[in-house]
Amino acid sequence: MNKKKRNILIFWIIFATPFVGFAIIFTLISFGFFGTMPTFEELENPQNNIATEILSEDGAILGTYYYQNRSFEKRENISPAVFNA
């Protein structure tokens, strides 16, 4: 094989490899190889385990309703040991 044909072959291999790779990845995703995808309904209506707080007019918490008592916390308020664990 002459040098020109070899260079053209190398070019097409380099050019086509990402497209073939993406096609393989999307095929594996569609068959659930990496896990199941959420449905549109699950994406539109996510289940949230954060506690619902009932507030008074002045901002005081009157009560909470929850299945699991979870709340958001800023990263600065969490001990660095948790992240180093």
Buried (B, 14 or more C-beta within 10 A) or exposed (E): EEEEEEEEEEEEEEEEEEEEEEEEEEEEEEEEEEEEEEEEEEEEEEEEEEBEEEEEEEEEEEEEEEEEEEEEEEEEEEEEEEEEE
